[in-house]
Amino acid sequence: MAVLIIAGLDTGGGAGLKVDIETVSALGEHPLPVLTAVTYQNPSEVRSYHTLPSEVVRAQIKAVKDSFEIRAVKIGMIGSGEIAEAVEKETKGLLRIFDPVIASSTGAKLVDSTESIKAFVPSSIVTPNVPEAEELSGLKIRSVEDMKKAADMIAEEMGAKAAVVKGGHLSYADVLYWEGEFYEFPGKRVEGFTHGTGCVFSSALAAFLARGFELPEAVGKAKRFVEGAIRFSKAEARAVNPLWELQRDVYRWRAMEELEKAVGELVKLGGRLNPYIPEVGTNFALSTPFNEVFAVKGRIVRYGTTIKPVGPVELNASDHLKRALLKMREFYPEVRAVLNLRYSGELVEKAKKLRLVVSFYDRREEPEEVKRAEKGTMEWGVESAVKRVGKRPDLIYHLGDWGKEPMVLLFGRTARDVVERVGLLLG
């Protein structure tokens, strides 16, 4: 299915035409990108923008209309009244999803006047966020009920086919008004970068509608897709990640394969490693770039004079090592693997001789509020050890506490790094 995308270019790569193309492609549809404007921006600011001549925009649309069956049109940044007039004329009669881009997330104006974008409201499915809905409707929005009033006004008084008011600025719930009925889509806060969410939502909605989903179902699917794009956003882009589903699956497969091979190599150390397996067992954890952590289900245990993994490598198989690894990655994102061993002064001294960076934390210094919390000791300990040494530690140990076994945590950039370090420590 072909989806026509009419939008501006974000030179920072976090929004606009680039993420629209990625979104439609990731959802299995064919994007037809038409450029309206070039912005001069980075993740921190929009410095300015330049609109294309309206006849250039019109010619782009005509070219693809002559060769493709267009099932939906996503309209984003317009930039000027002249472009608005051209686009409105060339897309009349097509299923239009209109994301009324008025300003960037940093507040920079991206259109010459609000009147320029109002031309697209009639006969379109309009997807404003709260500030955009306030601009279009003239209402102050402070609640879900206010969102409903704005959606009603945009549809009934301004002539939109439907209105989806997105509540990310307010309650994380979205409201759809369509054919005289309201639909609510509850949401929750998702940790991650949010630059580009409006673009991804409207493009995802266009893709789902092109595939034939009814509007309420398409809105729900688009919302879930955006939540994933936020959760799996990448720090270097400081924006949402429309390719999250594809990348997540690839990263998971690679992590499982890497850790399975490393566990196999670890088992070969057998009798040499057996004395350093803690009473609670050893585990081996590896993180993907998206901070999903794989480990050995049931841990690695002593088995006679050798060692044996109890179960397979699985996602979230070790809560303790997951929390330790993710805390370390907050300071040093390049660290992806960790293994726990029984504490041994001999191992610690050998690590120092190998010039590994060694640090520790003292559980007796643990704040009472952390001790009382159900979880938090591991995070506090890793953070304390990192701050104590002032650089990235390769090995962190603690000497235990009442009912707590002394332990060593060995970190590495890869699972193979950790296995190699274990081999060196065992001599």
N, C-alpha and C positions, 0 to 999 in steps of 0.2 A: 504494500500500500504506500502511496506517495503522500507525504506531508509537506506542504509548502511552508517555509519558515521565512518570515520577514522581520528583520531585526538589525541592530547595530553591532559593531565589533568592539569587544572589550579587550584592549591590548594586554591586560593583566591575565586574560584567559580564564577568569572566574565566572563570567556571566555572558549574556548576549548570544550572538550567533554560534560561537564555538561550543558552548554547553548545550544549546538547542540541538545542534547537529549530533552531539554525543548522546543526548537523551533519546532522540528519535531512533538513532542507530542501535543503541543498547536495547531498545524495546522491539527491535526487529522490523522496523519500518524504514522506508527510504526517504531521507531528507532532501528537500529542494531548497537550498539556501539562497535568499535574496538579501543583499546588503543595502541598508538605508543610510548608515552613518558610521564614521570611524571616531571612536573616542580615544582620547589620550589619557590613559589611566593606569594605575597600579593598584594593588590591594588596599592602599591607604587613602587614595584620593583620585577624583576625576579632575584633570586639569582643564580640559576643554573638549569640544568635539566638532567635527566637520560633517555636514550632511552632503549626500550625493545630489546631483541634479535630479529633479523629479522624473525627467524623461528617461534617465538611466535606470531608475528604479522600475518604471513602467516597462521598459524594454526587457529587463530581467524576468519580470513576471510573465509577460507575453511569451517569451521564449520557452519557459517550462510548461505553460498552459497548452502550448501547441503540441507537446510531445508526451505529456503524462496525464493520467487520470488522477486528479487531486481529490483525496478523500477528506482532508481537513487542512485548515490554514491556521498557523500560529502567528499572531502579529505582536511584536514587542516594541522596541524603540522605533519611533517614527521620526522625531527630530524637528519636523517643520510642517506647517500647514499645506504647503505645496505637495510634499510627499504624501501627507494624509489624504489629500484629494485624489492623487493618482492611485494609491493603494486601495482606497475605498471603491473606486470605480472598477478596478481590475479584479477585485475579489468579491464583488457583489454576486450573490446567489450561491457562494460556496459556504461550507460549514466553517465559521470563523471562531477561533478562540483568541480573545483579545486580552493581553496582559498590559494594562494601562500604565506604561512606564512614564512617570512624571519626573522622578528624581532618583539619583543613585542612593545606595544605602548610606553614603557619607553626606547626603544632602544636596549634591550638585544637581542643578536643573538639566534635564535631558530632552526637553521639548520647548519650542518657542512660546507656546501658551497652552493652557489646559483645554481651551476651545478646540485646538487642533486634534486632540485625541478623542473628543466627544463624538466626532463624526463616525467612529467605529462602534459606538455603543449599540445603536439600533441593529437588530438582527444578529448580534454576536453573543457568544457566551463570554462574559466579562469576568476576569479573575483578579480583582484588586486586593492588595493588602489593606490593613486598617487605615493608614494615612492616605492611600489612594482612594479608598472608599469614602473617606471624609471629604476629600477634594471633589469627588464626583457628585456626592449627594448633598454636601453642605451641612451634614450632621456631625455632631461630636459623638464619637464612639467610645464608650467606656465599659461595655458589657456585651454579652452574647445577644441580649435583646436588642441592643443598639445595632449590632451587626445585622440582625434580621431586618430591622427597619431600613438600613442602608441598602441591603440586597433587594428588598421589596421596591424601594424607590428607584434603584437603577434599572430594575426590570419593568415595573409598571409605568413609571413616569418618563423614563428615558428610552424605553423601548427595547431593552436588551432581551435576547431570547432566554437567557438565564444569567444569574449572578452568583459567583462564588466569592464570598468575603473571607479572606484567610486571616486567622487570628493569631499568627505567630508573634505579633507585636503585643498581644493582649492575653489570651488564655490558651493558646495552642490548639483551640478548636476551630474548625472551619464551618461555615454556614453556606448552604446552597439554597437558592430560591429558584424554583423551576415549575412552570405550569401551575402556579397558584399554591404550591406546597413548599414547606421548609424541610430541609434535611440537615441534621447536625452530624459532624464527624469529629468525635473527641480526639484530642491529641495529648501528647506529653512532651516534656522537655527532653531533647536529645542532645547529648554532648557532641560538639563538633563545630565546624565553621558553617556559617549560614549565607555567605555572599553567593548570590546566584539562585537562591531558592525559588524566587518568583518565576524566573526563566525556566527552570527545570520543571516546576509544577505545570505551567501552561503547556510546555512542549510534551510532557508525559500525558497530560489530559488529551491533547490533540492526537497523540499516537494511539491511546486507548479508544478514543472515539472513532478513529480511522479503522480500527479493528472490529468495530461494530458493537462495543459495549454501550449499554444504556448510560445516560449521563450520571445518575447517582453512583452507580458501580464504578464508572470511570473516574469520578472524583475521589472515591475511596482508594482506588488503586494508585492514583497519582499522589495522593497524600502519603501513603505508605512508601512509595518509591522515593519521595523527597526525604522522608525520615531516614531511609537507608543511605541516601546521598549525603546527608549531614553526618550520620554516625560514622560512615566510612570516608569522610573527607580527608584530604591530605594536607599536611601542615605547610608544605612548600607552596601550594597554590593559595592557601588561606581562603578556600572556597569549597562549595559542595562538589561532590564527585559523581557525575552521572554514570560513570562506568563501574560503579561499585559492585554490582552483582557479578559482572564478568571477572573483574580483578579479584574479588573476594574468593571466588571458586578456584581460580588459578593459584592464588596465594595459599589457600587451604591445602590443595593437592601437593604443592611443592613443600609445604611445611611438614605434612604427614610423611612424605617420602624422605625428606632430609632427616627427620627425627627417627624414623624406623631404621634407617641405615646406621645412624649414630648409636642407637640402642644395641644394634647387632654388633657393632665394633666394641661397645662397652662390655658386652657379655663375654667377649673374647678375653678380657682381662681377668675374668673368672676368679681363680684362687687368689690372685694378687689383690683384687679389689674387695674380696669377701670380708676381711677384717674391718673394713671402713664403711660397711653398710650399717646404718643406725638401727636401733631396735624398732623404730617406727617404719623402717624401710627407706629406700632411696627413691627419689623421682627425678625425672629429667624433663624439662619444659622448654618449649620453643615458641616464640611469638612470630606472627605474621606482621607485615608492615601496618596492618589495620588493628594491631593489638589483640588479636584473637590468639589464645594460647593453647597449644597442644601439649599433652603430657601422657605418661603411661598409666593406664587404668589399673588400679590396685597396687601400683608402685613396683619397684625392683627389690627383690628380697634375697636373703641368703638361701642357698639350696645345696645342702651338704657342704662341700668345700668350695662350691662355686656360687654363682648368682643367677637369678632368673627373673624376667619380667612376668608379673602375674597376669597381665592382660595386654590388650593392644594399645596402640597410640590413638588417643581420642581427644576431641576438643573439650576443654574445661575439665580435664581429668584430675587436676591438682589445684585446689583453691589456694593453698599456701604458697606454692611456687609461682603461681599466676600472679598473686598480689606482690610478691617480692620482685618478680621480673618487670611488671608494669611500673612499679615505683622506680626501679632503676632506669627504665626507659624514659621516665619523665626528665631525668637528668642527662642521660646518655642514650638517645634513640637508636644508636648503632648497635647496642647490646640486644641480642635476640635470644640468648640461651642461658639456662642456669641448671645446675645439678646440686643436690644436697648430699653431704657425706657426714659420717660420724666425726666429731671433733677429735683431732689428734695434734698435739703440740709438734710432733714430728712432721706432719703435713704442712703445718703453718710455717715452720722453720725452713722446710724444703722450698716452699713457695717464695719465701724471701730471698733465698739463695738463687732461685731462678729469675729473680728480679720482677716477679709479679707484684702488683700493687696490693698490699694486704691492709685490711681495716677490720674493725670489730665494733660491736655494740654490747653494752652491759645491761642485761634485763633488769638488774636491780635499780637502774636509773630510769626505768620506764615510768612515765607519769601515771598517776592513779586513774585519771580519766581514760587513758588508753587501756589500762589493765581491766577497767570495768566494762569497756566496750566489748561487744561480741567479737569484733574484728578490729584490727588496727596495729597489733604488735609488729607484724611483719613489715608493714609500711614504715612505722616509726623506726624500727631497727635499721632498715636499709637506708633511710634518710639520714639517720644519726651517723652511720658508718661512712656514708658519702661525704658528709660535712666534716667528719673528723679528719679524713685524709686529704680533703681538698682537691681531689682528682678522681678519675674513674677507677674504682677498685676492681681487681680481678677476683679477689677472694675476700669474703666477709665471714667472720666467725663470731660466735657468742658462747659463753661458758655455762649457759643454762640457768635455771632458777628452780624453785620448789616445784617438783613434778615435771620439769622441762629438761629434755635431753640436750646436752651441748651439741652444737652443730656447725658445719662449714657449708657455705654457699659458694660455688665456683661458677663464675660468669664467663661468657664469651660472645663474640660477634656472631658465631654460627655454632650449630650443634657439634660439628667436627672440631672446632676450636676447643670446645670443652673436653671432648674425648682425648684430644692430643695433650691437653694440660693434665688430665688425670693420669695419662701414661707417664708424663714427665715427673709428676709428683710421686708416683709409685716406683720410679727409678728403673 
